[in-house]
Amino acid sequence: MTDVTILKSEYERSPLDFDSVSEAELEVFGLIPELCPTLNIAYCRYMRMVGYHSCTDEFERRQKKKDKEKFWPTLKEAGGPHPAQNANLCALFMNHYCGIPFDQAYAWHRRVEAQEWRQGLRAVRGVTVSEQYQARMDDKTNKMTTAVLIKEDGSTSHIDADDVPF
């Protein structure tokens, strides 16, 4: 198992770095540092299963197939928004199939969701973004410049982030 880098400050984070965790995130989300590597692996496994992340090798494809066979009935029964946006379902999967405490799994999903929102990768419904944050987002030095488009067949292509309606 790999270690997760603990950052002293959010300003140390590189764009699209979802593997490291800041000291602030540990405190705000109540994450147990020793669980972070396992949380990240289980979260990615869930996201591959629901099609939010693509598989990179045959092992991940086989794992995705097995996970879908077991967990897809739960997802179909739940309905609602896309399963990638449902912290409860993600935490349920991570708890039941990966042995992670539910509260830690839920907190990890929310941490990644917050990070994606900060980087302009995810809209949070019902949240008005402050003028100060909007001004900061217009600063190209702290914004992602390219995005990865994941197609249904699993292939990817890079596009200019300004062309994507985040």
Buried (B, 14 or more C-beta within 10 A) or exposed (E): EEEBEBBEEEEEBEEBEBBBBBEEBBEEBEBEEEBBBBBBBBBBBBBBBBBBBBBEEEEBBEBBEEBBEEBEEEBEEEEEEEBBBBBBBBBBBBBBBBEBBEBBBBBBBBBBBBBBBBBBBBEEEEEEEEEEEEEBBEEEEEBBEBBEEBEEEEEEEEEEBEEBEB
